[in-house]
């Protein structure tokens, strides 16, 4: 483009010079030589003017480019300085994080060193005992060879804690405290509560010995009766139990036998009573505020991290006997007591949720609600008003309905269910017996969870469905619903459910329902945990930090040796 412009300008200058020469020759009568000289002079002047003007223009353009480049360089320098400042800040934060990590791990390192020293002491003590046993072994063998055998057998040695005597109406074992936790073949882990420890024993003291006589179980007794109290593995249960009630010693302790299931005792008691008397008993327990709240965790699979809790209601009679939900729900429904029980349970669940959220923002609580509460025009306005005042915790509170109750809901219940969903509350479908459901319809109504028993998922023949149970979780997830496998009782079931893409599990394999501490209900507790735990000696601080369970165990072994 620049070359064409130069050619055009040169052509114009030649034409202008020729025109001047022609005008001088034709108009003014100059000779041809003079006219040519004047034309050449004009062409030279025009060429010089064009060259000077072009040079000045190029110089101005070059100056503008230089100034623009200078401004760009200055901006780049400022950006580099900002990057340097941010890098320095990141380095400072990384250094501070490393220092905090070192400060946090230093007590653990010191504790691990102390544990290593204690383990070495244990090894030395065991070696010394082994040496003593080797020294005493020949003498014992010689004495046994010369002694006369007797026909009287030596009673086997039982654990240091004697079996509690039989007492009517008192909790005898884990099975009697949590009757609904006993499957058809209860495992030993489900029958053994956590050992509460000794109130006066510290990490360096030997626990006191029970002065009562120790009795061993009969030879044909099951393994679960071999010990009166055993200790659960450390860290296998996220929550604890209340301390077991102590029983007064008797002169002749009864031989331990299989505990009678609480469900049979309650069923027998209700079986001999008239329906009106049963309703009156339940009403008396509700009016006396003898409604206990139990929590059972719902864990993630396969990590087994506690993600939710399910609230379970239990009633206490005047004599302290507990009624499971399956025993009194039908009678409470018939007597019109479910709205009052649900209001009380929701109030307590809100208290528990607030306490849980203060410790973990990712936790949630499932609360069972009867459709009778939704249909009751007298109590539902207060129910809705209370939930409206606490809708800030709505994402952490899930209301649970059975599949049969959901299918029997009328227009009133459906409308009030939608009102709860509009306030941010979500729902769960429980007691699913038929897998032929519409996930999209459930999702539109606010349901985000579906609970199905593990046996129903793993036994395809027992699951009425149009698809394979292994595809059921994927069908629900496409509508934003998570599947929860309930009543998981064995490790084999938990492993098999991983092939079904189940994200959550619940059952006695992970933890039975545990009672909520009374202080939480009264709002006076200062501890962060909500579920009642076993009473035991407080941990002994060492070097400004807290001893772990392994360190306490090692100290106790060394002290006893």
C-alpha positions in Angstrom: 0.0 0.0 0.0 2.9 2.4 0.8 4.6 1.7 -2.6 1.4 2.5 -4.5 1.1 5.8 -2.6 4.7 6.8 -3.4 4.2 6.0 -7.2 1.0 8.0 -7.2 2.7 11.0 -5.5 5.7 10.9 -7.9 3.3 10.7 -10.9 1.4 13.7 -9.6 4.7 15.7 -9.2 5.8 14.9 -12.7 2.5 16.0 -14.1 2.6 19.3 -12.1 6.2 20.1 -13.4 5.2 19.3 -17.0 2.1 21.5 -16.7 4.2 24.4 -15.4 6.7 24.0 -18.3 3.9 23.8 -20.9 2.2 26.9 -19.5 5.5 28.9 -19.7 6.2 27.7 -23.2 2.8 28.2 -24.7 1.4 31.1 -22.6 4.4 33.2 -21.8 6.4 32.5 -24.9 9.5 31.2 -23.3 11.8 29.0 -25.2 11.7 25.3 -24.9 15.0 25.1 -22.9 13.9 27.7 -20.4 10.5 26.0 -19.9 12.2 22.6 -19.4 14.6 24.1 -16.8 11.7 25.7 -14.9 9.7 22.4 -15.0 12.7 20.5 -13.7 13.2 23.0 -10.9 9.6 22.7 -9.9 9.8 18.9 -9.9 12.9 19.0 -7.7 11.2 21.4 -5.2 8.1 19.1 -5.0 10.3 16.1 -4.4 12.2 17.8 -1.6 9.0 18.9 0.0 7.5 15.4 -0.2 10.6 13.9 1.3 10.7 16.3 4.2 7.0 16.0 5.0 7.2 12.2 4.9 10.2 12.2 7.3 8.4 14.4 9.8 5.3 12.3 9.7 7.3 9.1 10.2 9.1 10.7 13.1 5.8 11.7 14.9 4.4 8.2 14.4 7.5 6.6 15.7 7.4 8.8 18.8 3.8 7.8 19.5 4.8 4.1 19.3 7.7 4.7 21.7 5.5 6.4 24.2 2.9 3.7 24.0 5.6 1.0 24.5 6.8 2.9 27.5 3.3 2.9 29.1 3.0 -0.8 28.4 6.4 -1.5 30.0 5.3 0.5 33.1 2.1 -1.5 33.4 4.0 -4.7 33.1 6.4 -3.6 35.8 3.4 -2.9 38.1 1.9 -6.3 37.5 5.2 -8.0 38.2 5.5 -6.1 41.4 1.9 -7.2 42.4 2.8 -10.9 41.5 5.9 -10.6 43.7 3.9 -9.3 46.6 1.3 -12.1 46.3 4.1 -14.7 46.0 5.7 -13.3 49.2 2.3 -13.5 51.0 1.8 -17.1 49.9 5.3 -18.0 51.1 4.5 -16.4 54.4 1.2 -18.3 54.8 2.9 -21.5 53.8 5.6 -20.9 56.4 3.0 -20.2 59.0 1.1 -23.3 58.1 4.2 -25.4 58.3 4.9 -24.0 61.8 1.4 -24.7 62.9 1.6 -28.2 61.6 4.9 -28.8 63.4 3.4 -27.4 66.6 0.3 -29.7 66.3 2.4 -32.8 65.6 5.0 -32.2 68.2 2.7 -33.4 71.1 1.8 -36.5 69.0 5.5 -37.2 68.4 6.2 -36.9 72.1 3.3 -39.2 72.9 4.4 -41.8 70.3 7.9 -41.7 71.9 6.3 -42.3 75.3 4.2 -45.1 74.0 7.3 -46.7 72.4 9.1 -46.5 75.8 6.1 -48.1 77.5 5.9 -50.9 74.9 9.6 -51.6 75.5 8.9 -51.8 79.2 6.1 -54.2 78.6 8.3 -56.3 76.4 11.0 -56.4 79.1 8.4 -57.3 81.7 7.0 -60.1 79.5 10.5 -61.4 78.9 11.2 -61.4 82.7 7.9 -63.3 83.3 8.8 -65.8 80.6 12.2 -66.4 82.2 10.6 -67.0 85.6 8.1 -69.4 84.0 10.9 -71.4 82.4 12.7 -71.6 85.8 9.5 -72.8 87.6 8.4 -75.2 84.8 10.6 -78.2 85.9 9.5 -78.0 89.5 5.9 -77.8 88.5 6.3 -80.8 86.2 7.9 -82.9 89.0 5.3 -81.9 91.5 2.5 -82.9 89.1 4.2 -86.2 88.4 4.4 -87.2 92.1 1.0 -85.9 93.2 -2.1 -88.1 93.4 -4.8 -87.0 91.0 -8.2 -86.1 92.5 -11.6 -86.4 91.0 -12.7 -83.0 92.0 -12.3 -80.7 89.0 -11.0 -77.2 89.5 -13.6 -74.6 88.6 -12.6 -72.5 85.5 -11.4 -69.0 86.0 -14.0 -66.3 85.0 -13.4 -62.6 84.3 -12.6 -60.3 87.2 -16.2 -58.9 87.1 -18.8 -61.2 88.4 -22.0 -61.8 86.5 -24.8 -59.7 87.9 -27.6 -61.5 89.8 -30.9 -62.1 88.2 -33.4 -59.4 89.0 -36.9 -59.0 87.5 -37.4 -55.8 85.4 -33.7 -54.8 85.5 -31.7 -54.6 82.3 -29.6 -57.7 82.1 -27.6 -57.3 79.0 -27.2 -55.2 75.8 -30.0 -57.2 74.3 -32.4 -56.3 77.1 -31.4 -52.6 76.9 -31.9 -52.5 73.2 -34.4 -55.2 72.3 -34.9 -54.1 68.7 -31.1 -54.6 68.1 -31.3 -58.4 68.5 -31.5 -60.1 65.1 -32.4 -63.7 64.8 -28.8 -64.8 65.5 -27.3 -62.0 67.6 -23.6 -61.6 67.4 -21.3 -61.2 70.4 -20.4 -57.6 69.4 -24.1 -56.7 69.7 -24.5 -58.2 73.2 -21.5 -56.4 74.8 -21.9 -52.8 76.0 -18.8 -50.7 76.4 -17.1 -51.2 79.7 -17.6 -48.0 81.8 -14.4 -48.4 83.8 -13.9 -47.8 87.5 -14.7 -44.5 89.0 -11.7 -44.4 91.3 -9.1 -45.9 89.0 -6.7 -43.7 87.0 -4.4 -44.6 84.2 -1.6 -45.7 86.7 -3.9 -47.6 89.1 -5.1 -51.1 89.2 -8.9 -51.5 89.1 -10.4 -52.7 92.3 -11.3 -56.4 92.6 -14.9 -57.3 93.1 -15.2 -59.1 96.5 -18.1 -61.2 95.4 -17.4 -64.8 94.4 -16.7 -65.4 90.7 -18.7 -68.1 88.9 -18.1 -69.6 85.5 -20.8 -70.4 83.0 -21.8 -74.0 82.4 -19.8 -75.9 79.7 -22.6 -75.7 77.2 -23.2 -72.0 77.6 -22.7 -69.9 74.4 -19.6 -67.7 74.1 -21.6 -64.5 74.6 -22.2 -65.6 78.3 -18.6 -66.4 79.1 -18.0 -62.8 80.3 -20.2 -60.6 82.3 -18.6 -57.4 80.9 -16.3 -57.1 78.0 -14.7 -54.2 76.3 -15.5 -53.2 72.7 -12.7 -52.4 70.3 -11.5 -48.8 70.6 -12.9 -46.4 68.0 -15.4 -48.8 66.5 -18.4 -46.9 67.7 -18.9 -43.1 67.2 -21.2 -42.8 70.2 -21.4 -44.4 73.7 -23.9 -45.7 76.1 -25.0 -44.5 79.5 -23.3 -46.2 82.4 -25.1 -49.5 83.2 -27.1 -49.6 86.3 -25.3 -51.3 89.2 -27.2 -54.1 91.1 -26.8 -54.7 94.8 -24.8 -57.8 95.7 -26.7 -60.9 96.9 -25.7 -63.8 99.0 -26.0 -66.3 96.2 -25.5 -64.9 92.7 -27.6 -66.6 90.1 -25.9 -68.4 87.3 -25.9 -66.2 84.2 -28.3 -67.3 81.5 -29.7 -65.9 78.2 -31.4 -62.6 78.7 -35.1 -62.5 77.9 -35.8 -60.2 75.0 -37.6 -57.0 76.0 -39.9 -57.1 73.1 -41.4 -60.4 74.4 -41.9 -58.9 77.9 -43.6 -55.8 76.5 -45.7 -57.8 74.1 -46.7 -60.1 76.9 -47.7 -57.1 79.1 -49.7 -55.5 76.4 -51.2 -58.8 75.4 -52.8 -59.2 78.8 -54.2 -55.6 78.9 -57.2 -54.0 77.3 -56.6 -51.5 74.5 -58.0 -48.7 76.7 -55.6 -49.6 79.5 -52.7 -49.6 77.0 -53.7 -46.2 75.7 -54.0 -44.9 79.2 -50.5 -46.1 80.0 -49.0 -44.5 77.0 -50.9 -41.2 77.7 -49.6 -41.3 81.3 -46.0 -41.7 80.0 -46.4 -38.9 77.5 -48.0 -36.5 80.1 -45.2 -37.3 82.5 -42.6 -36.6 79.9 -41.2 -40.1 80.0 -40.3 -40.1 76.3 -36.6 -40.9 75.7 -34.8 -39.9 72.6 -32.3 -42.4 71.1 -30.0 -41.8 68.2 -28.7 -44.3 65.7 -26.0 -43.2 63.2 -26.2 -43.4 59.4 -22.7 -43.8 57.9 -21.2 -43.4 54.5 -20.1 -46.4 52.6 -17.4 -47.7 52.5 -15.7 -45.0 54.7 -18.2 -45.6 57.6 -18.1 -41.9 58.5 -21.1 -40.7 60.5 -23.2 -38.5 58.2 -26.7 -38.5 59.8 -28.5 -39.7 62.9 -32.0 -41.2 63.1 -34.0 -40.2 66.1 -35.9 -43.1 67.8 -38.6 -42.6 70.5 -39.0 -44.9 73.5 -41.5 -44.6 76.3 -40.9 -45.5 79.9 -43.5 -46.9 82.2 -43.8 -45.9 85.8 -41.7 -48.9 86.9 -38.9 -48.0 84.4 -39.7 -50.5 81.7 -39.1 -49.2 78.2 -41.5 -49.6 75.3 -40.1 -49.8 71.8 -41.7 -47.8 69.0 -43.0 -50.9 67.3 -44.9 -51.8 70.5 -46.8 -48.6 71.2 -47.1 -46.8 67.8 -50.3 -48.7 66.8 -51.9 -48.0 70.2 -50.8 -44.4 70.2 -52.3 -44.0 66.7 -55.6 -45.5 67.9 -55.7 -43.3 71.0 -54.9 -40.1 69.0 -51.6 -39.5 70.9 -49.3 -39.3 67.9 -49.6 -35.5 67.3 -48.5 -34.9 70.9 -45.6 -37.4 70.7 -44.5 -36.0 67.3 -44.5 -32.4 68.7 -42.4 -33.5 71.6 -40.0 -35.4 69.4 -39.6 -32.6 66.9 -38.9 -30.1 69.7 -36.2 -32.4 71.0 -34.8 -33.1 67.6 -34.4 -29.4 67.0 -32.4 -29.1 70.2 -30.2 -32.0 69.2 -29.7 -30.6 65.6 -28.6 -27.3 67.0 -26.0 -29.0 69.2 -24.8 -31.2 66.4 -24.5 -28.2 64.0 -22.3 -26.4 66.5 -19.8 -29.2 66.2 -20.2 -30.3 62.6 -22.0 -28.3 59.9 -22.2 -31.4 57.6 -24.4 -33.5 60.0 -28.1 -34.1 59.8 -30.9 -35.8 61.8 -33.8 -38.0 60.6 -37.0 -37.5 62.6 -40.0 -39.9 62.1 -43.4 -38.1 61.8 -46.8 -39.7 61.6 -49.3 -38.7 58.9 -51.8 -38.3 61.8 -49.8 -35.2 62.8 -50.2 -33.7 59.3 -53.9 -34.4 59.3 -54.6 -33.0 62.8 -56.0 -29.5 62.5 -55.6 -28.8 66.2 -51.9 -29.4 66.7 -50.5 -28.8 63.1 -50.6 -25.0 63.3 -48.4 -25.0 66.4 -46.2 -27.7 64.7 -45.8 -25.5 61.6 -45.3 -22.3 63.6 -42.4 -24.0 65.5 -40.8 -25.2 62.3 -41.2 -21.8 60.7 -39.3 -20.3 63.6 -36.5 -22.9 63.1 -36.3 -23.0 59.4 -32.7 -21.9 59.5 -31.8 -25.5 60.4 -34.1 -27.0 57.8 -31.3 -28.4 55.6 -30.1 -30.5 58.6 -33.6 -31.9 59.7 -35.2 -34.6 57.6 -38.7 -35.8 58.3 -39.3 -39.5 57.7 -42.5 -41.2 56.5 -43.3 -44.8 55.8 -44.1 -45.9 52.3 -47.6 -47.1 53.3 -48.4 -43.8 55.1 -47.3 -41.8 52.0 -49.5 -43.9 49.7 -52.5 -43.3 52.0 -52.1 -39.5 52.3 -55.1 -37.5 51.3 -55.3 -33.9 50.0 -54.9 -32.3 53.4 -51.7 -34.3 54.2 -50.3 -33.7 50.7 -50.9 -29.9 51.0 -49.2 -29.7 54.4 -46.3 -31.8 53.2 -45.8 -29.3 50.4 -45.9 -26.4 52.9 -43.1 -28.0 54.8 -41.1 -28.5 51.6 -41.6 -24.8 50.8 -39.9 -23.9 54.0 -36.8 -25.9 53.1 -37.5 -29.1 55.0 -36.7 -32.4 53.2 -38.2 -35.9 53.6 -37.2 -39.5 53.6 -39.2 -42.6 52.7 -38.8 -45.5 55.2 -40.1 -49.0 55.5 -40.0 -49.6 51.8 -41.5 -52.9 50.8 -42.2 -52.3 47.1 -39.4 -50.9 44.9 -41.9 -49.9 42.2 -41.8 -46.2 42.9 -41.5 -43.0 40.9 -38.3 -41.2 41.8 -39.3 -38.0 39.9 -42.6 -37.7 41.7 -40.8 -38.2 45.1 -38.2 -35.6 44.2 -40.9 -33.0 43.2 -42.6 -33.6 46.6 -39.4 -32.9 48.5 -38.1 -36.4 49.2 -34.3 -36.7 49.1 -33.7 -40.1 50.8 -35.1 -43.6 50.4 -34.4 -46.3 53.0 -34.6 -49.9 51.9 -33.7 -52.9 54.1 -30.4 -54.5 53.1 -32.1 -57.9 52.9 -34.6 -56.6 50.4 -31.9 -55.2 48.1 -29.7 -58.3 48.3 -32.7 -60.7 47.8 -34.0 -60.0 44.3 -36.8 -62.5 44.6 -38.2 -60.8 47.7 -38.1 -57.3 46.1 -41.2 -56.4 44.0 -39.6 -54.3 41.3 -39.4 -53.8 37.5 -35.6 -53.3 37.5 -32.7 -55.1 39.1 -32.0 -53.9 42.7 -28.4 -53.1 41.7 -29.8 -50.3 39.3 -32.2 -48.9 41.9 -29.6 -46.5 43.4 -28.7 -45.1 40.0 -32.4 -44.7 39.2 -32.9 -42.6 42.4 -29.7 -40.6 42.0 -30.9 -39.3 38.6 -33.7 -37.6 40.4 -31.5 -36.3 43.2 -32.4 -39.0 45.8 -29.9 -40.9 47.8 -30.4 -44.6 48.7 -29.8 -45.7 52.4 -29.5 -49.4 53.1 -31.1 -50.0 56.5 -30.8 -52.9 59.0 -27.2 -53.9 58.0 -26.3 -56.7 60.5 -23.2 -58.3 59.0 -20.0 -57.5 57.3 -20.9 -59.7 54.3 -24.0 -57.6 53.7 -22.0 -54.4 53.9 -19.5 -55.7 51.4 -22.2 -56.9 49.0 -24.0 -53.6 49.1 -20.9 -51.8 47.7 -21.7 -53.5 44.3 -25.2 -51.8 44.4 -23.7 -48.3 44.5 -25.2 -47.6 48.0 -23.7 -44.5 49.5 -25.2 -44.7 53.0 -25.8 -47.5 55.5 -27.5 -48.0 58.8 -27.7 -50.9 61.2 -26.4 -52.6 64.3 -23.2 -53.5 62.5 -22.2 -49.8 62.8 -23.9 -48.9 66.1 -27.2 -49.5 67.9 -29.5 -46.7 69.0 -27.9 -44.8 71.9 -29.7 -42.5 74.4 -29.2 -38.8 74.2 -27.7 -37.2 77.3 -30.3 -35.5 79.6 -28.2 -32.4 79.8 -28.8 -31.7 76.1 -32.5 -31.8 76.5 -32.2 -29.3 79.4 -29.8 -27.1 77.5 -27.3 -26.9 80.4 -24.5 -29.0 79.0 -21.2 -27.5 78.0 -19.8 -30.6 76.2 -19.9 -30.9 72.4 -21.0 -34.5 72.3 -24.7 -35.2 72.3 -25.1 -39.0 72.8 -24.5 -40.3 76.3 -21.3 -42.2 76.8 -20.0 -44.5 79.4 -18.8 -43.0 82.7 -15.1 -43.4 83.3 -12.1 -41.8 84.7 -11.1 -38.5 83.1 -8.0 -38.6 80.9 -4.8 -37.6 82.6 -3.0 -34.7 80.8 0.7 -35.3 80.1 3.1 -32.6 79.0 0.2 -30.3 78.1 -1.6 -32.7 75.8 -4.1 -35.6 76.1 -3.1 -39.2 76.3 -4.5 -41.5 73.7 -6.3 -44.7 74.5 -3.2 -46.7 73.5 -1.1 -44.8 75.9 -3.6 -45.2 78.7 -3.7 -49.0 78.0 0.1 -49.3 78.0 0.3 -47.4 81.3 -2.3 -49.6 82.9 -0.5 -52.8 81.8 2.8 -51.5 83.1 1.2 -50.5 86.4 -0.4 -54.0 86.8 2.9 -55.7 86.0 
